[in-house]
Amino acid sequence: MRIDVLTIFPDLFTGFLSTSIPAIAIEQGRISCHTHDIRAYAANKHRKVDDRPFGGGPGMVMMCQPIFDAVKAAESQDSELRAVRVLLTPQGERLTQPRVEWLAQQPRLTLLCGHYEGIDERVIEELKPLEISIGDYVLSGGELGAMVLIDAVARLQPGVLGHEESAAEDSFSVRSTDGAHLLDCPHYTRPREWNGREVPDILLSGDHAAVDRWRDAQRIERTRERRPDLLQNSPLAEAQPLPAANNNKPAAQVARANRSHASGEVGGLLGQTAPEGA
Ligand SMILES: C[S@@+](CC[C@H](N)C(=O)[O-])C[C@H]1O[C@@H](n2cnc3c(N)ncnc32)[C@H](O)[C@@H]1O
């Protein structure tokens, strides 16, 4: 996947792209990331990219010309790859895992980062980007949003995470058998006892099927408690007796076929279809 980022602060991406998962994805050739300084495309003597708003009011507005020319120049490279254009904006569709999974499958993304009061509406109409928000709050610029998106799609590229299963079993990817997105279960590591708190017995039992059932039950219970909205159309919304830590009652409510198993079978990532409206 090729990712082009259009920004007035390309330097912000230097550390980010050379660290952790994005760096691994780049090193493995799963993504290539190219930053473009919008300022370099400003067709005026002072490389000005913003101006005062028509109608008055506070702040500055990013001008059409530098953005339009920057997008065209970026997309003229490797032009055989058709780009999905994304504008980071608090007014966009709220980013969710199904949308990330869809974006992760595209051959190319062009990410447009706004600043100041935002971008002249006419260039948005002309470029017709998908408008994405990373949450209901306002940032100073789209760069952090672009980084969020790059990280989220990079970790879904095949082979980038150490274990394929770690993405498929994450919150919002793992699903119940009736298709509801679930939260992940709690995780524990050594030591077995810390500050008087013990690891649940079941995780030390060596009984992998029982561990699977316990984790499924935890996923469902956590989702019910913390994000009941995710279970709105699922029978799991109603509290049900969950398997106790050490019994053998099947949970069978989490979509096993879509997950990796100790046998080495690798399930496909969940939800890799276009979200509604995509
Ligand atoms: C200060 S904001 C502009 C906010 C705009 N006046 C509004 O109220 O909708 C400047 C830029 O930050 C980015 N931005 C701010 N909040 C964001 C969010 N929640 N998600 C994605 N991008 C955001 C956008 O690129 C935006 O153009």
PDBQT file of the ligand as one rigid body, heavy atoms in Angstrom, charges set to zero:
ROOT
HETATM    1  C1  LIG A 301      -8.573  23.554  14.396  1.00  0.00    +0.000 C 
HETATM    2  S1  LIG A 301      -9.087  22.299  13.314  1.00  0.00    +0.000 S 
HETATM    3  C2  LIG A 301     -10.377  23.061  12.414  1.00  0.00    +0.000 C 
HETATM    4  C3  LIG A 301     -11.704  22.839  13.042  1.00  0.00    +0.000 C 
HETATM    5  C4  LIG A 301     -12.872  23.400  12.245  1.00  0.00    +0.000 C 
HETATM    6  N1  LIG A 301     -12.917  24.834  12.336  1.00  0.00    +0.000 N 
HETATM    7  C5  LIG A 301     -14.160  22.823  12.800  1.00  0.00    +0.000 C 
HETATM    8  O1  LIG A 301     -14.611  23.306  13.817  1.00  0.00    +0.000 OA
HETATM    9  O2  LIG A 301     -14.680  21.853  12.229  1.00  0.00    +0.000 OA
HETATM   10  C6  LIG A 301      -7.769  22.239  12.144  1.00  0.00    +0.000 C 
HETATM   11  C7  LIG A 301      -7.577  20.910  11.455  1.00  0.00    +0.000 C 
HETATM   12  O3  LIG A 301      -7.294  19.891  12.399  1.00  0.00    +0.000 OA
HETATM   13  C8  LIG A 301      -7.753  18.637  11.914  1.00  0.00    +0.000 C 
HETATM   14  N2  LIG A 301      -8.622  18.042  12.935  1.00  0.00    +0.000 N 
HETATM   15  C9  LIG A 301      -9.062  18.660  14.047  1.00  0.00    +0.000 A 
HETATM   16  N3  LIG A 301      -9.797  17.843  14.784  1.00  0.00    +0.000 NA
HETATM   17  C10 LIG A 301      -9.837  16.659  14.142  1.00  0.00    +0.000 A 
HETATM   18  C11 LIG A 301     -10.470  15.409  14.410  1.00  0.00    +0.000 A 
HETATM   19  N4  LIG A 301     -11.216  15.219  15.475  1.00  0.00    +0.000 N 
HETATM   20  N5  LIG A 301     -10.293  14.394  13.531  1.00  0.00    +0.000 NA
HETATM   21  C12 LIG A 301      -9.534  14.578  12.426  1.00  0.00    +0.000 A 
HETATM   22  N6  LIG A 301      -8.923  15.748  12.120  1.00  0.00    +0.000 NA
HETATM   23  C13 LIG A 301      -9.069  16.778  12.962  1.00  0.00    +0.000 A 
HETATM   24  C14 LIG A 301      -8.471  18.896  10.591  1.00  0.00    +0.000 C 
HETATM   25  O4  LIG A 301      -7.585  18.583   9.528  1.00  0.00    +0.000 OA
HETATM   26  C15 LIG A 301      -8.751  20.400  10.663  1.00  0.00    +0.000 C 
HETATM   27  O5  LIG A 301      -8.805  20.988   9.382  1.00  0.00    +0.000 OA
ENDROOT
TORSDOF 0
